[in-house]
Amino acid sequence: QVQLIESGGGLVQAGGSLRLSCTASERTLSGYVMGWFRQAPGKEREFVAANRWSDGRRNYADSVKGRFTISSDNAKNTVYLQLNSLKPEDTAVYYCAAGPQLSEYVGEYVYWGQGTQVTVSS
């Protein structure tokens, strides 16, 4: 059982930056794809970014391309999401997840963190 613990959320003004972290309980995440999703109040959970450890391939949602960056540190069992040029519409609970395939679909991910709140004020 993989446990994922997110941190780094908070309140920031529009245009600001945050870095989210997701640390896994397993000794290595190299066998997984790590993804970030977000869910705003009253909306469905949506894909943000994903990183495949085996070849470093990364996918991003169109809404965050050029502003968010996913990265990882296998030695620390941690994946990061750098959020730059934040907008009020980025406000949501951000979740990290682990799964076997590089995918944008919630159902493809097996393990989930508890989420961390990101609030962007205008």
N, CA, C and O atoms as a GROMACS GRO file, in nm:
protein
  488
    1GLN      N    1   0.084  -0.119   0.000
    1GLN     CA    2   0.000   0.000   0.000
    1GLN      C    3   0.089   0.125   0.000
    1GLN      O    4   0.170   0.145   0.090
    2VAL      N    5   0.072   0.206  -0.100
    2VAL     CA    6   0.148   0.330  -0.112
    2VAL      C    7   0.070   0.443  -0.045
    2VAL      O    8  -0.048   0.463  -0.076
    3GLN      N    9   0.134   0.515   0.043
    3GLN     CA   10   0.072   0.633   0.103
    3GLN      C   11   0.139   0.757   0.047
    3GLN      O   12   0.262   0.766   0.040
    4LEU      N   13   0.058   0.852   0.008
    4LEU     CA   14   0.107   0.976  -0.051
    4LEU      C   15   0.066   1.094   0.038
    4LEU      O   16  -0.050   1.106   0.076
    5ILE      N   17   0.161   1.178   0.069
    5ILE     CA   18   0.134   1.292   0.157
    5ILE      C   19   0.175   1.419   0.086
    5ILE      O   20   0.292   1.440   0.056
    6GLU      N   21   0.075   1.506   0.060
    6GLU     CA   22   0.102   1.634  -0.006
    6GLU      C   23   0.129   1.743   0.097
    6GLU      O   24   0.086   1.735   0.212
    7SER      N   25   0.202   1.842   0.053
    7SER     CA   26   0.224   1.962   0.133
    7SER      C   27   0.256   2.077   0.039
    7SER      O   28   0.281   2.058  -0.080
    8GLY      N   29   0.253   2.198   0.095
    8GLY     CA   30   0.294   2.315   0.018
    8GLY      C   31   0.183   2.405  -0.028
    8GLY      O   32   0.209   2.510  -0.087
    9GLY      N   33   0.059   2.367  -0.003
    9GLY     CA   34  -0.051   2.454  -0.043
    9GLY      C   35  -0.057   2.579   0.044
    9GLY      O   36   0.015   2.591   0.143
   10GLY      N   37  -0.143   2.671   0.004
   10GLY     CA   38  -0.158   2.794   0.081
   10GLY      C   39  -0.234   2.899   0.005
   10GLY      O   40  -0.296   2.872  -0.098
   11LEU      N   41  -0.230   3.019   0.059
   11LEU     CA   42  -0.297   3.134   0.000
   11LEU      C   43  -0.192   3.222  -0.067
   11LEU      O   44  -0.090   3.255  -0.007
   12VAL      N   45  -0.218   3.259  -0.192
   12VAL     CA   46  -0.123   3.340  -0.267
   12VAL      C   47  -0.201   3.437  -0.355
   12VAL      O   48  -0.313   3.408  -0.396
   13GLN      N   49  -0.141   3.551  -0.384
   13GLN     CA   50  -0.205   3.647  -0.473
   13GLN      C   51  -0.186   3.604  -0.619
   13GLN      O   52  -0.093   3.532  -0.652
   14ALA      N   53  -0.276   3.650  -0.702
   14ALA     CA   54  -0.265   3.623  -0.846
   14ALA      C   55  -0.128   3.668  -0.896
   14ALA      O   56  -0.079   3.775  -0.860
   15GLY      N   57  -0.069   3.584  -0.980
   15GLY     CA   58   0.065   3.610  -1.030
   15GLY      C   59   0.175   3.549  -0.946
   15GLY      O   60   0.291   3.547  -0.987
   16GLY      N   61   0.140   3.501  -0.829
   16GLY     CA   62   0.237   3.444  -0.739
   16GLY      C   63   0.269   3.299  -0.771
   16GLY      O   64   0.221   3.243  -0.870
   17SER      N   65   0.351   3.238  -0.684
   17SER     CA   66   0.398   3.101  -0.705
   17SER      C   67   0.386   3.018  -0.578
   17SER      O   68   0.388   3.071  -0.466
   18LEU      N   69   0.372   2.890  -0.598
   18LEU     CA   70   0.377   2.792  -0.489
   18LEU      C   71   0.446   2.667  -0.541
   18LEU      O   72   0.450   2.643  -0.661
   19ARG      N   73   0.503   2.589  -0.449
   19ARG     CA   74   0.554   2.459  -0.486
   19ARG      C   75   0.489   2.354  -0.397
   19ARG      O   76   0.500   2.358  -0.275
   20LEU      N   77   0.423   2.261  -0.462
   20LEU     CA   78   0.361   2.150  -0.392
   20LEU      C   79   0.456   2.030  -0.392
   20LEU      O   80   0.530   2.008  -0.487
   21SER      N   81   0.452   1.955  -0.283
   21SER     CA   82   0.533   1.835  -0.272
   21SER      C   83   0.443   1.716  -0.241
   21SER      O   84   0.340   1.729  -0.176
   22CYS      N   85   0.484   1.602  -0.289
   22CYS     CA   86   0.412   1.478  -0.262
   22CYS      C   87   0.517   1.371  -0.231
   22CYS      O   88   0.596   1.332  -0.317
   23THR      N   89   0.516   1.325  -0.109
   23THR     CA   90   0.613   1.225  -0.066
   23THR      C   91   0.543   1.092  -0.045
   23THR      O   92   0.436   1.083   0.016
   24ALA      N   93   0.606   0.989  -0.098
   24ALA     CA   94   0.546   0.856  -0.092
   24ALA      C   95   0.611   0.771   0.015
   24ALA      O   96   0.728   0.788   0.049
   25SER      N   97   0.531   0.680   0.068
   25SER     CA   98   0.580   0.593   0.175
   25SER      C   99   0.671   0.483   0.122
   25SER      O  100   0.753   0.429   0.195
   26GLU      N  101   0.655   0.451  -0.007
   26GLU     CA  102   0.738   0.346  -0.064
   26GLU      C  103   0.881   0.394  -0.081
   26GLU      O  104   0.907   0.514  -0.092
   27ARG      N  105   0.974   0.299  -0.082
   27ARG     CA  106   1.115   0.336  -0.096
   27ARG      C  107   1.145   0.392  -0.234
   27ARG      O  108   1.240   0.469  -0.251
   28THR      N  109   1.066   0.354  -0.331
   28THR     CA  110   1.090   0.408  -0.463
   28THR      C  111   0.960   0.423  -0.538
   28THR      O  112   0.868   0.343  -0.523
   29LEU      N  113   0.954   0.526  -0.618
   29LEU     CA  114   0.837   0.548  -0.702
   29LEU      C  115   0.866   0.515  -0.848
   29LEU      O  116   0.786   0.545  -0.936
   30SER      N  117   0.980   0.454  -0.872
   30SER     CA  118   1.023   0.436  -1.010
   30SER      C  119   0.931   0.347  -1.090
   30SER      O  120   0.932   0.352  -1.213
   31GLY      N  121   0.850   0.265  -1.023
   31GLY     CA  122   0.759   0.178  -1.097
   31GLY      C  123   0.625   0.241  -1.127
   31GLY      O  124   0.537   0.176  -1.184
   32TYR      N  125   0.607   0.368  -1.089
   32TYR     CA  126   0.477   0.433  -1.103
   32TYR      C  127   0.485   0.556  -1.193
   32TYR      O  128   0.591   0.613  -1.218
   33VAL      N  129   0.368   0.593  -1.239
   33VAL     CA  130   0.347   0.725  -1.296
   33VAL      C  131   0.289   0.810  -1.183
   33VAL      O  132   0.196   0.768  -1.114
   34MET      N  133   0.342   0.928  -1.165
   34MET     CA  134   0.291   1.020  -1.063
   34MET      C  135   0.215   1.132  -1.131
   34MET      O  136   0.264   1.195  -1.225
   35GLY      N  137   0.097   1.157  -1.082
   35GLY     CA  138   0.014   1.262  -1.140
   35GLY      C  139  -0.032   1.362  -1.035
   35GLY      O  140  -0.036   1.333  -0.915
   36TRP      N  141  -0.066   1.480  -1.083
   36TRP     CA  142  -0.131   1.582  -1.001
   36TRP      C  143  -0.267   1.612  -1.061
   36TRP      O  144  -0.280   1.628  -1.183
   37PHE      N  145  -0.366   1.618  -0.977
   37PHE     CA  146  -0.501   1.654  -1.014
   37PHE      C  147  -0.548   1.766  -0.922
   37PHE      O  148  -0.486   1.795  -0.820
   38ARG      N  149  -0.658   1.829  -0.961
   38ARG     CA  150  -0.716   1.930  -0.874
   38ARG      C  151  -0.867   1.926  -0.882
   38ARG      O  152  -0.925   1.882  -0.981
   39GLN      N  153  -0.929   1.974  -0.776
   39GLN     CA  154  -1.075   1.976  -0.770
   39GLN      C  155  -1.121   2.104  -0.704
   39GLN      O  156  -1.092   2.129  -0.587
   40ALA      N  157  -1.193   2.183  -0.780
   40ALA     CA  158  -1.250   2.306  -0.729
   40ALA      C  159  -1.390   2.278  -0.676
   40ALA      O  160  -1.452   2.180  -0.717
   41PRO      N  161  -1.441   2.362  -0.587
   41PRO     CA  162  -1.575   2.338  -0.532
   41PRO      C  163  -1.681   2.327  -0.641
   41PRO      O  164  -1.690   2.412  -0.729
   42GLY      N  165  -1.760   2.223  -0.633
   42GLY     CA  166  -1.868   2.204  -0.728
   42GLY      C  167  -1.826   2.152  -0.864
   42GLY      O  168  -1.908   2.141  -0.955
   43LYS      N  169  -1.697   2.120  -0.878
   43LYS     CA  170  -1.647   2.072  -1.008
   43LYS      C  171  -1.586   1.933  -0.992
   43LYS      O  172  -1.555   1.889  -0.882
   44GLU      N  173  -1.571   1.866  -1.104
   44GLU     CA  174  -1.509   1.735  -1.103
   44GLU      C  175  -1.357   1.748  -1.089
   44GLU      O  176  -1.298   1.850  -1.122
   45ARG      N  177  -1.298   1.641  -1.040
   45ARG     CA  178  -1.152   1.637  -1.031
   45ARG      C  179  -1.094   1.635  -1.170
   45ARG      O  180  -1.140   1.560  -1.256
   46GLU      N  181  -0.992   1.719  -1.193
   46GLU     CA  182  -0.936   1.729  -1.326
   46GLU      C  183  -0.785   1.710  -1.326
   46GLU      O  184  -0.717   1.739  -1.227
   47PHE      N  185  -0.736   1.661  -1.437
   47PHE     CA  186  -0.594   1.636  -1.455
   47PHE      C  187  -0.517   1.768  -1.463
   47PHE      O  188  -0.563   1.866  -1.522
   48VAL      N  189  -0.398   1.767  -1.401
   48VAL     CA  190  -0.310   1.883  -1.408
   48VAL      C  191  -0.179   1.846  -1.478
   48VAL      O  192  -0.141   1.909  -1.577
   49ALA      N  193  -0.111   1.745  -1.428
   49ALA     CA  194   0.019   1.706  -1.484
   49ALA      C  195   0.053   1.565  -1.440
   49ALA      O  196   0.002   1.515  -1.340
   50ALA      N  197   0.141   1.501  -1.518
   50ALA     CA  198   0.185   1.367  -1.482
   50ALA      C  199   0.328   1.346  -1.528
   50ALA      O  200   0.374   1.406  -1.626
   51ASN      N  201   0.397   1.261  -1.455
   51ASN     CA  202   0.538   1.233  -1.482
   51ASN      C  203   0.562   1.083  -1.480
   51ASN      O  204   0.526   1.014  -1.384
   52ARG      N  205   0.622   1.033  -1.588
   52ARG     CA  206   0.654   0.891  -1.593
   52ARG      C  207   0.802   0.874  -1.560
   52ARG      O  208   0.890   0.923  -1.632
   53TRP      N  209   0.827   0.806  -1.452
   53TRP     CA  210   0.964   0.793  -1.402
   53TRP      C  211   1.056   0.722  -1.500
   53TRP      O  212   1.174   0.756  -1.510
   54SER      N  213   1.004   0.623  -1.573
   54SER     CA  214   1.090   0.537  -1.653
   54SER      C  215   1.163   0.612  -1.763
   54SER      O  216   1.279   0.582  -1.793
   55ASP      N  217   1.096   0.711  -1.823
   55ASP     CA  218   1.161   0.784  -1.932
   55ASP      C  219   1.153   0.935  -1.917
   55ASP      O  220   1.198   1.009  -2.004
   56GLY      N  221   1.095   0.979  -1.804
   56GLY     CA  222   1.088   1.122  -1.780
   56GLY      C  223   0.982   1.195  -1.859
   56GLY      O  224   0.977   1.318  -1.857
   57ARG      N  225   0.896   1.121  -1.930
   57ARG     CA  226   0.792   1.188  -2.009
   57ARG      C  227   0.694   1.257  -1.916
   57ARG      O  228   0.656   1.204  -1.812
   58ARG      N  229   0.654   1.377  -1.956
   58ARG     CA  230   0.561   1.456  -1.876
   58ARG      C  231   0.447   1.506  -1.962
   58ARG      O  232   0.467   1.546  -2.077
   59ASN      N  233   0.328   1.504  -1.909
   59ASN     CA  234   0.210   1.559  -1.975
   59ASN      C  235   0.150   1.668  -1.887
   59ASN      O  236   0.156   1.662  -1.764
   60TYR      N  237   0.092   1.765  -1.952
   60TYR     CA  238   0.028   1.876  -1.881
   60TYR      C  239  -0.109   1.904  -1.940
   60TYR      O  240  -0.131   1.886  -2.060
   61ALA      N  241  -0.199   1.949  -1.856
   61ALA     CA  242  -0.326   2.001  -1.905
   61ALA      C  243  -0.299   2.132  -1.979
   61ALA      O  244  -0.209   2.207  -1.942
   62ASP      N  245  -0.377   2.158  -2.082
   62ASP     CA  246  -0.358   2.281  -2.160
   62ASP      C  247  -0.367   2.406  -2.072
   62ASP      O  248  -0.299   2.505  -2.097
   63SER      N  249  -0.451   2.400  -1.971
   63SER     CA  250  -0.476   2.517  -1.888
   63SER      C  251  -0.355   2.556  -1.802
   63SER      O  252  -0.349   2.667  -1.750
   64VAL      N  253  -0.258   2.465  -1.787
   64VAL     CA  254  -0.144   2.495  -1.701
   64VAL      C  255  -0.011   2.493  -1.777
   64VAL      O  256   0.093   2.525  -1.719
   65LYS      N  257  -0.012   2.457  -1.903
   65LYS     CA  258   0.112   2.452  -1.980
   65LYS      C  259   0.182   2.587  -1.980
   65LYS      O  260   0.121   2.691  -2.000
   66GLY      N  261   0.312   2.581  -1.955
   66GLY     CA  262   0.390   2.703  -1.950
   66GLY      C  263   0.389   2.772  -1.816
   66GLY      O  264   0.466   2.866  -1.793
   67ARG      N  265   0.301   2.728  -1.726
   67ARG     CA  266   0.294   2.790  -1.592
   67ARG      C  267   0.330   2.692  -1.482
   67ARG      O  268   0.392   2.731  -1.383
   68PHE      N  269   0.294   2.567  -1.498
   68PHE     CA  270   0.320   2.464  -1.397
   68PHE      C  271   0.428   2.369  -1.448
   68PHE      O  272   0.438   2.343  -1.568
   69THR      N  273   0.508   2.317  -1.355
   69THR     CA  274   0.612   2.222  -1.390
   69THR      C  275   0.612   2.107  -1.289
   69THR      O  276   0.617   2.130  -1.168
   70ILE      N  277   0.605   1.985  -1.340
   70ILE     CA  278   0.615   1.867  -1.255
   70ILE      C  279   0.759   1.817  -1.259
   70ILE      O  280   0.822   1.814  -1.364
   71SER      N  281   0.808   1.778  -1.143
   71SER     CA  282   0.944   1.723  -1.135
   71SER      C  283   0.947   1.620  -1.024
   71SER      O  284   0.851   1.605  -0.949
   72SER      N  285   1.059   1.551  -1.014
   72SER     CA  286   1.064   1.444  -0.915
   72SER      C  287   1.205   1.424  -0.863
   72SER      O  288   1.303   1.461  -0.928
   73ASP      N  289   1.213   1.368  -0.745
   73ASP     CA  290   1.340   1.332  -0.682
   73ASP      C  291   1.322   1.191  -0.629
   73ASP      O  292   1.266   1.169  -0.522
   74ASN      N  293   1.371   1.096  -0.707
   74ASN     CA  294   1.350   0.957  -0.670
   74ASN      C  295   1.418   0.923  -0.538
   74ASN      O  296   1.366   0.842  -0.460
   75ALA      N  297   1.533   0.983  -0.512
   75ALA     CA  298   1.604   0.955  -0.387
   75ALA      C  299   1.523   0.996  -0.265
   75ALA      O  300   1.539   0.939  -0.157
   76LYS      N  301   1.437   1.094  -0.283
   76LYS     CA  302   1.353   1.143  -0.173
   76LYS      C  303   1.211   1.090  -0.182
   76LYS      O  304   1.126   1.125  -0.100
   77ASN      N  305   1.184   1.007  -0.281
   77ASN     CA  306   1.049   0.955  -0.302
   77ASN      C  307   0.948   1.068  -0.311
   77ASN      O  308   0.837   1.058  -0.258
   78THR      N  309   0.985   1.173  -0.377
   78THR     CA  310   0.902   1.294  -0.379
   78THR      C  311   0.883   1.344  -0.521
   78THR      O  312   0.975   1.344  -0.602
   79VAL      N  313   0.761   1.386  -0.548
   79VAL     CA  314   0.730   1.453  -0.674
   79VAL      C  315   0.681   1.594  -0.640
   79VAL      O  316   0.613   1.615  -0.540
   80TYR      N  317   0.718   1.688  -0.724
   80TYR     CA  318   0.686   1.828  -0.700
   80TYR      C  319   0.597   1.883  -0.811
   80TYR      O  320   0.597   1.833  -0.924
   81LEU      N  321   0.522   1.987  -0.776
   81LEU     CA  322   0.449   2.063  -0.877
   81LEU      C  323   0.476   2.210  -0.849
   81LEU      O  324   0.430   2.265  -0.749
   82GLN      N  325   0.551   2.272  -0.938
   82GLN     CA  326   0.580   2.415  -0.928
   82GLN      C  327   0.469   2.491  -0.997
   82GLN      O  328   0.444   2.470  -1.115
   83LEU      N  329   0.403   2.579  -0.924
   83LEU     CA  330   0.293   2.655  -0.978
   83LEU      C  331   0.335   2.801  -0.988
   83LEU      O  332   0.357   2.867  -0.886
   84ASN      N  333   0.348   2.852  -1.110
   84ASN     CA  334   0.385   2.990  -1.135
   84ASN      C  335   0.271   3.064  -1.203
   84ASN      O  336   0.180   3.003  -1.260
   85SER      N  337   0.277   3.196  -1.198
   85SER     CA  338   0.177   3.281  -1.264
   85SER      C  339   0.036   3.235  -1.229
   85SER      O  340  -0.049   3.218  -1.316
   86LEU      N  341   0.014   3.217  -1.101
   86LEU     CA  342  -0.114   3.162  -1.056
   86LEU      C  343  -0.229   3.257  -1.084
   86LEU      O  344  -0.214   3.379  -1.078
   87LYS      N  345  -0.343   3.198  -1.114
   87LYS     CA  346  -0.465   3.271  -1.144
   87LYS      C  347  -0.574   3.231  -1.044
   87LYS      O  348  -0.566   3.122  -0.987
   88PRO      N  349  -0.672   3.315  -1.021
   88PRO     CA  350  -0.780   3.277  -0.930
   88PRO      C  351  -0.848   3.146  -0.969
   88PRO      O  352  -0.893   3.071  -0.883
   89GLU      N  353  -0.855   3.118  -1.098
   89GLU     CA  354  -0.918   2.993  -1.142
   89GLU      C  355  -0.834   2.870  -1.113
   89GLU      O  356  -0.880   2.758  -1.137
   90ASP      N  357  -0.712   2.888  -1.063
   90ASP     CA  358  -0.631   2.775  -1.019
   90ASP      C  359  -0.668   2.731  -0.877
   90ASP      O  360  -0.617   2.630  -0.828
   91THR      N  361  -0.753   2.806  -0.812
   91THR     CA  362  -0.795   2.772  -0.677
   91THR      C  363  -0.864   2.637  -0.674
   91THR      O  364  -0.962   2.614  -0.746
   92ALA      N  365  -0.813   2.546  -0.590
   92ALA     CA  366  -0.866   2.410  -0.582
   92ALA      C  367  -0.790   2.333  -0.474
   92ALA      O  368  -0.689   2.380  -0.421
   93VAL      N  369  -0.841   2.216  -0.445
   93VAL     CA  370  -0.763   2.119  -0.368
   93VAL      C  371  -0.681   2.039  -0.469
   93VAL      O  372  -0.735   1.985  -0.565
   94TYR      N  373  -0.552   2.033  -0.445
   94TYR     CA  374  -0.462   1.962  -0.534
   94TYR      C  375  -0.426   1.827  -0.472
   94TYR      O  376  -0.389   1.817  -0.355
   95TYR      N  377  -0.437   1.724  -0.556
   95TYR     CA  378  -0.410   1.588  -0.513
   95TYR      C  379  -0.296   1.529  -0.594
   95TYR      O  380  -0.287   1.552  -0.715
   96CYS      N  381  -0.209   1.454  -0.530
   96CYS     CA  382  -0.116   1.373  -0.607
   96CYS      C  383  -0.166   1.229  -0.608
   96CYS      O  384  -0.240   1.187  -0.520
   97ALA      N  385  -0.124   1.157  -0.709
   97ALA     CA  386  -0.172   1.022  -0.730
   97ALA      C  387  -0.064   0.938  -0.796
   97ALA      O  388   0.026   0.990  -0.863
   98ALA      N  389  -0.073   0.807  -0.777
   98ALA     CA  390   0.022   0.715  -0.839
   98ALA      C  391  -0.056   0.606  -0.912
   98ALA      O  392  -0.156   0.555  -0.862
   99GLY      N  393  -0.007   0.572  -1.030
   99GLY     CA  394  -0.072   0.470  -1.108
   99GLY      C  395   0.025   0.405  -1.204
   99GLY      O  396   0.141   0.446  -1.214
  100PRO      N  397  -0.022   0.303  -1.274
  100PRO     CA  398   0.068   0.226  -1.361
  100PRO      C  399   0.090   0.286  -1.499
  100PRO      O  400   0.186   0.249  -1.568
  101GLN      N  401   0.004   0.379  -1.542
  101GLN     CA  402   0.012   0.430  -1.678
  101GLN      C  403   0.007   0.581  -1.681
  101GLN      O  404  -0.056   0.645  -1.596
  102LEU      N  405   0.074   0.638  -1.780
  102LEU     CA  406   0.068   0.782  -1.802
  102LEU      C  407  -0.070   0.814  -1.857
  102LEU      O  408  -0.102   0.778  -1.970
  103SER      N  409  -0.150   0.882  -1.779
  103SER     CA  410  -0.289   0.904  -1.817
  103SER      C  411  -0.340   1.034  -1.757
  103SER      O  412  -0.288   1.085  -1.658
  104GLU      N  413  -0.445   1.086  -1.821
  104GLU     CA  414  -0.512   1.205  -1.771
  104GLU      C  415  -0.642   1.168  -1.700
  104GLU      O  416  -0.716   1.257  -1.657
  105TYR      N  417  -0.670   1.042  -1.688
  105TYR     CA  418  -0.797   0.998  -1.632
  105TYR      C  419  -0.784   0.957  -1.486
  105TYR      O  420  -0.694   0.881  -1.448
  106VAL      N  421  -0.875   1.009  -1.406
  106VAL     CA  422  -0.873   0.981  -1.262
  106VAL      C  423  -0.872   0.832  -1.234
  106VAL      O  424  -0.801   0.786  -1.145
  107GLY      N  425  -0.951   0.757  -1.310
  107GLY     CA  426  -0.966   0.614  -1.285
  107GLY      C  427  -0.842   0.531  -1.309
  107GLY      O  428  -0.836   0.415  -1.268
  108GLU      N  429  -0.742   0.588  -1.376
  108GLU     CA  430  -0.620   0.514  -1.405
  108GLU      C  431  -0.522   0.516  -1.286
  108GLU      O  432  -0.422   0.444  -1.287
  109TYR      N  433  -0.551   0.597  -1.187
  109TYR     CA  434  -0.460   0.611  -1.074
  109TYR      C  435  -0.512   0.533  -0.954
  109TYR      O  436  -0.631   0.535  -0.923
  110VAL      N  437  -0.421   0.464  -0.889
  110VAL     CA  438  -0.458   0.369  -0.784
  110VAL      C  439  -0.447   0.431  -0.644
  110VAL      O  440  -0.533   0.409  -0.558
  111TYR      N  441  -0.342   0.506  -0.624
  111TYR     CA  442  -0.317   0.563  -0.491
  111TYR      C  443  -0.332   0.714  -0.495
  111TYR      O  444  -0.293   0.779  -0.592
  112TRP      N  445  -0.389   0.768  -0.388
  112TRP     CA  446  -0.417   0.912  -0.381
  112TRP      C  447  -0.374   0.968  -0.247
  112TRP      O  448  -0.381   0.902  -0.143
  113GLY      N  449  -0.328   1.093  -0.251
  113GLY     CA  450  -0.302   1.165  -0.129
  113GLY      C  451  -0.428   1.229  -0.075
  113GLY      O  452  -0.536   1.216  -0.134
  114GLN      N  453  -0.414   1.298   0.035
  114GLN     CA  454  -0.530   1.357   0.101
  114GLN      C  455  -0.565   1.495   0.045
  114GLN      O  456  -0.673   1.547   0.072
  115GLY      N  457  -0.476   1.552  -0.030
  115GLY     CA  458  -0.502   1.681  -0.092
  115GLY      C  459  -0.445   1.797  -0.012
  115GLY      O  460  -0.430   1.789   0.110
  116THR      N  461  -0.413   1.904  -0.083
  116THR     CA  462  -0.366   2.026  -0.020
  116THR      C  463  -0.434   2.145  -0.090
  116THR      O  464  -0.444   2.149  -0.213
  117GLN      N  465  -0.481   2.240  -0.011
  117GLN     CA  466  -0.559   2.351  -0.064
  117GLN      C  467  -0.468   2.459  -0.121
  117GLN      O  468  -0.372   2.501  -0.058
  118VAL      N  469  -0.500   2.502  -0.241
  118VAL     CA  470  -0.436   2.617  -0.304
  118VAL      C  471  -0.544   2.721  -0.328
  118VAL      O  472  -0.643   2.694  -0.396
  119THR      N  473  -0.524   2.839  -0.274
  119THR     CA  474  -0.620   2.948  -0.292
  119THR      C  475  -0.546   3.068  -0.351
  119THR      O  476  -0.447   3.115  -0.296
  120VAL      N  477  -0.597   3.117  -0.464
  120VAL     CA  478  -0.535   3.230  -0.533
  120VAL      C  479  -0.632   3.347  -0.527
  120VAL      O  480  -0.744   3.338  -0.578
  121SER      N  481  -0.589   3.455  -0.466
  121SER     CA  482  -0.675   3.573  -0.453
  121SER      C  483  -0.648   3.668  -0.569
  121SER      O  484  -0.537   3.676  -0.621
  122SER      N  485  -0.751   3.741  -0.607
  122SER     CA  486  -0.737   3.834  -0.720
  122SER      C  487  -0.694   3.971  -0.673
  122SER      O  488  -0.678   4.062  -0.755
   0.00000   0.00000   0.00000
